[in-house]
Amino acid sequence: MPSNVIVGLQWGDEGKGKITDLFSKNSDYVIRYQGGNNSGHSIHIKNRCFILHLVPSGVVYSGVKCIVGPGAVIDPKSLIQEIQNLESMGIDTSQVFLAKRAHITMPYHRLLDQYQEEALGKQLIGTTHQGIGPTYEDKISRIGIRALDLLNSKVFYKKLKYNINLKNQIFTKIFQKKPISFHKIYEEYIEYARILYNRFIDAIYEIHNAFHNKKKILFEGAQAMLLDINYGTYPYVTTSSTSTGGVCIGSGIPPNFLKNFIGITKAYCTRVGFGPFPSEIENKIGELIREKGNEYGSTTKRPRRCGWLDLIALKYSCMINGINYLIITKLDVLSDLEIIKICIKYKYNKKIIQYFPANLKQNIKGFYIDMPGWKQDISHIHEYEKLPENCKKYINFIEKYLNLEILLISVGSERNQNIIKNKSLFFKIVT
């Protein structure tokens, strides 16, 4: 049975947690294929909010098997705390499993993340200091420690010894920092391995068997397309492949396992940290959107930069990901505005362009069309036909520009605050 993929199309924080939760209900598996605990997905159910950093969003459904795949990186301490928090809220986590091939984030990775950012000075990338980048660096350098290494104390001892000796050379000689203790980390992570022992599985065979047994599989990405290591706004990106192409690499599956490529975009844009942002709003309207949309990081609580919807970037993201269905979130946030702008061109190197350049610079500027706002609360609406006319014009303009059908519109953070635009198609995909 072909599977569904959900990816963010902007710089993250598009509401993937809520949408994955919506699709998870009728899934047998939800698989996280990249990233680490530097991302956060929020799921709002009645008066409770579940913030997930590494555990796949399907965890709130007891019948769904959740797998952190081979392409992800796992911080055991953070993961154990997340599992304990979920269990304290009455969530059954017995179906959460970890791929043995996934790499492990160690304490020295977090320190390297911090020290490297300090050394960059004003040229900061703006990482979360969770050690994700250095974990992937070790993976590519072929000195990383995988989950399966934790299961063999002798192998883990040898690999950890080598890594700490190497990192201590870097800490003391390059960054002029204190060395770290081998024994403390070794004992700490042996205990983590004991706690997580029954969750480690050979995820590749599990996923392939599920597919051949016609199970419904949902692949969940972290971060988003414009933070992709290859195709994002480099170097202000994450360190993994966040695109739909990353599903195959991060889960060990062939492309023909996949059918529905579902992209998520906000009705406007945000990004956290540094990097170019062509449609950024640097006035009170940006502040209004931030407050109404609660645009603060789930992991870091950092305020997000806010901007108008950028259709140049969105079309680029849809193209790279092969998106065939689009979901728009947070449309309700724009309800108080008299005029809503949409970015349809860039001013780049003194030229007007309508494509997303490989070398996107900080001083690139957006050109806009103005659309009239609807000045009406839409958070209670469940039928597309009942939306204000100006709201529907906004949606129709996006569809026409992208040549894509919008499947669903989210008008609030709660699980039921959705407008299914094409019901027959939606239920065909999710069931």
N, C-alpha and C positions, 0 to 999 in steps of 0.2 A: 504494500500500500504506500503510494507516494506520500511524503511527509511535508509538514509546514515549517517554514522558517520565518522568524520575526527578527527584523533588524531596525535599528534607529538610523535615520537618514540625515541627521544634522550633527551637532557636536555632543550628543548624549542628552539624557534627562528628558526624553520625549514622552515618557510615560509607558515604557516597555513593560514594567512590572504589572500595571493594571491590565494591559492588553494581553500579556502572556497568561495572566490569571484567567481572563475571559476564555482564552483558547484551551487552557489546561484542563478545564472541567471535563471535556470530552476526549482527552488524550490519555494514552496508556503510559507514555514516557515524556518527560521534559528534560532536555539535555542542554547543559551550558557548555559551549564549545571553546571559549577563549576568555582571557582576562582573569583578574583576581579579585581580591576584596577591596580594590580601589573604586569599585562602582557600587551604586546602591539603587535597588528597585523598591519602590513603595507600593503596598497594596492596602487600600482602605476598605474595610468591611464594617459597616455600621459605625460604631464608635471606636473601633480598634484600627490601628495602623501597624502593619508588619513591614519592617525595613529589612530587606534581604541584601546581603553583600556578596555572598558566594553561592548560597543554597539556591537552586532553581526555583522559580516562582510557583511551580506546580505543587510545592510542599504543602500548601493549605488544603489540598484534596487527598484524603487518606488512600485512595486507590491508585494514585499516580506514582510511578517510579521516577525518582529524580537522580540524575547522574551528572556529576562534575567531570567533564570529559578530559581526554588526554591533552588537549590544547590549552587547557586552563592552568593556572598556577595556584597552589593551595597554601595558605598560611594556617597551619594546624591550630595555633592558639586562637586566632580569630574565628576559625570555623567552629571549634568546640564551643566558644562563647555564644556564637550565633545559634547553634543547635540548642544549647541550654536555654537561651532566651525564648526560642520558639516553643520548647517544651513547657516552659513556665507559663506560656500563654495558652496552653492546652492543645498545641499542634503536635501531631504524631510525626516524628522524624525517622521512623524505622525504615522508611523506603528511600532514604537519602544515601547514595553510594558515590564512591570516589574512584576515578580511573587510576590504576596502578602506574600508568605511564605519565601521569601529570607530575609536573615539577613542583618542588617544595620551596616556599619562601622562608628564608632563615633570618635570624636577627641581624646578621651582617648585611643582608640585602637592604633592610630598612635604613641602616646606618649609611650605607653607600649612597642610597637615594638622597638622604639628607645632606651628606657631605658634598656630593656632586652639585646639588642645587646651590649650596653655600658658595662653592668655588666659582660658579657661573656669574655671581654678582648680579648685575642688571640684566643679564641675558637669560633670565630664568625661563624654564619650560613651564613651571607651575604644576609639578607633580603633587600627589597626595602624600608622599613620603611613606607609602605602604610597602615599598621595596619591589614593586611589580616589575619595573624596568630592569633593575639589576638581576632579578630572577631569570627573566628571559635572556639577558646578556650571558649568564652562566650556561643556560640551555644551549645557546648558539655556540658558545665557546667549548661545549662538550665537557664541562666540568660540573654540571648541575647535579643536584640530588633529586631523584625521583621518589614518588610515594613508595614504590616497591623496594627502594633501598632502605627505607625505615623498617621494613619487615625482617631484615637480616642485620643483626647488630654488628657483626664483623665487617660487613660491607659498608654499613653506615659509618662506623668508626673510622675506617680508612679514608673514605671520601670526605667526611667532615674534617678530619685532621688536615688533609691537603688544603681544603678550602680556607680553613681558619688561618693556617700558616701563611697562605697567599694573601688573604685579606688583611691580616695584621701588618704585613709588609706595606700594603697600600695605606692603611690607616696611619701608621707611624711615620713613614718616610715621605708620603705625598701630602696627606692631609694634616700631619702633625697632631694626630689624635691618639688616645689611649688604645692599647691592644684589647682584644676581648678574650674571654676565658673559654677554652675548649670544653673542659669537663662540665661546666655549668650547662652549656648548650646541649651537650651530648645527653646528659641525664634528663634534661627537660624534654627533649624530642623523643627519647625512648619512651617516656611516659605518654606523650601524645600518640605515639604509634600503638601503645597498648589500648588507649581509649578508643581509637578509631579503627582498630584491627579488623573488625567484622564488616566495616564499610568499604574496604578496598576490594575492587573487582577488576577482572579483565574486561573493560568496557567495550572494546571492539567487538568481541564475540557476543556480548550481551545485546548490543545495538543491532548487529547483523541478524541475530536470531529473532529479535523483535520484529524487524522488517519482514523477514521471510515468513513469520507467523502472522503477518498482516496486522500488526499492532499500529495504533495511531501514535506517531512520534512528532513531537514539537521541539524544534531547535531554537534555543534562546541565546541571543547575543548580548554582550555587555558593551558599554560605551556606544559608539555609533560610527557611521561611514566616514564622516569628515575628521575622525580621529584615527582612521586606519593607518597602519605603519607604512603602507605602500602608496595609498591614494588619498590620504588626508592632507591637512594643512601642515605638512612637514616643515620644521621639526617639532611643531606644537601638536603632537599626536601621542597616542598610546603605543604600546610595544607589541601589539598582536594584530592579526588580521580580523577586523571587525565586520567585514563584508560577508555576503552570502557565500563567497568562495572560501572563506575561512571555516565554514561548516564542515566541508569535506576534510580539510587538513586537521581541524581540531577535534573531529569525531571519528576519523578513520572510515569514512564512507565514500562511495562513488557518487558522482553528480546525479545519476539516474534514480537515486533514492529520493530526490527532491522534486517537488512540483509547484507548490504555492509559495511564492516569495512575497512576503507581506512587509511592506515598509511603513514605518511610523514617523510622522512629522508633527511638530506642534503647529498651531495656527500662526505662530510667530517664531522667532529664533532665540536661542540662548547659547552661551558657552561659558564654561568655568575656566579660570586661569588666563594665561596669556595666549597670544596668537592673533592673526588677522581675523577681522570680523566685519565684512563689507557693509552689512545692513544694521550695524549697531546704532542704538538710539542713546545719545548722550545728553539727555535732558529730562524734564520731569515726567514725560510720558514713559520713558524707560523705567523710571522709578515706580510709576504707577503699575506698570505691567509686572514688575518684580514683586511688589507687595501683594497684588491681587492673585498672581499665579503662584505665590509662595516659592519664588525662585531662589532657593538656598540649597546647597548641596546636601544630599542624604547622608553622605559619608563625612564630609568636611564642615558642613554648615556654612561654607563660603557663599557670599552673594554671587548670583550668576549675572553675567552681562546680558542685557536684553536687546533685541533688535527686531526689525520687521521681517516678515517672511521673505526669504531669499529664494526665488524660483530658479535662478541660474544654478545655484548650488544644489537645490533639490532635484532638478532635472539631471544633473551630473550624477548624483547619488543613485537615482532610480536607474540610470543607464548602467552603471558599474554593477549594481546588484541584480539586474534583471527583474526589477519589481513588476509584478502583475496585479497587485492589489495594494491600495493605499488606505491608511488610517490617519485621520487628523485628530489630535488631542488638544485640549485646553482652548477650544473655540470660545468658551464662555468668558475667558479672561479679557477678550477684546470688546465685550459688550458695552463698556462705558465710553468708548471713544467716538468722537464726532467723525473723524477721518481716519481711515486705515490705509496705510501705504503697503505696496508690494514691490519688492526689488525685481526688476526685469532686465537691467543692464548694469555693467560696471564701467567706471572710468579707470583705466589701467595704462600706465606709461603714456599719458596724454591722449589715449585713444578710447573710444567707446566700443566695448566688446560685449558679446552675448554668450560667452563660454567660460568655463571654470579653469583658469590657468594653473599650470603645474607649479609655478613660482608665485604663489599668492602672497603679496606683500602687505605689510601693516597699513600702508597709506592708500590702499585700494578703496574706492568709494562706490556706493550703490546709487543707481538712478531708479526712480520710482514712478508708479502710477498711483493716483489717489482714488480710493473707493469710499463711498459713504458708509458710515457705521450704522448700526441698527438700534443702538441706544435702548436695549430691552433685555431683561434677564431671560436667558435661554436655558438655564441650568436644570429646569424642571421639564423641558420638552423631550419627548421620546419619539415623535414622528417627524420625519424630514419635511413633510408638507406644511407642518405647523411653524416652521422656522420663519422669522421675518424675511421679507423679500430681499433686502440688502444683504442679509446673511447668506441666502441662497445664491445671490449674484457672486459673492466672494468665493463660495465653494465651486460654482460653475466655472469661474475664471481659472481657478487652480487646475481643475480637471481638463479644461481645454488646452491650457498651456503645456501640461505634462502629457496630454493624450493618455490619461489613465483614469479609471473609474475609482471613486472613493467608496470604500466598502462600509466604513463606519466612522462616526464622529463622536468624540468624547466631549461632554459638556460639564464635567465635574470629576472630582477625585473618587467619588463613591463607585462601587462595583456596578450599580444599576444606572448610572448617569451616562447613558449612551444613546445615540441615534443610529440605528442600522439603516443605511441608505438603500442597500439592495438586499432585502431579507432572504430571497430564495437562494442567491449566490452565497450569502454569509452562512446560512445553515448547511448548505452543501459542503462548505469548506470545513466547518468546525465539527460536524457530526459524521 
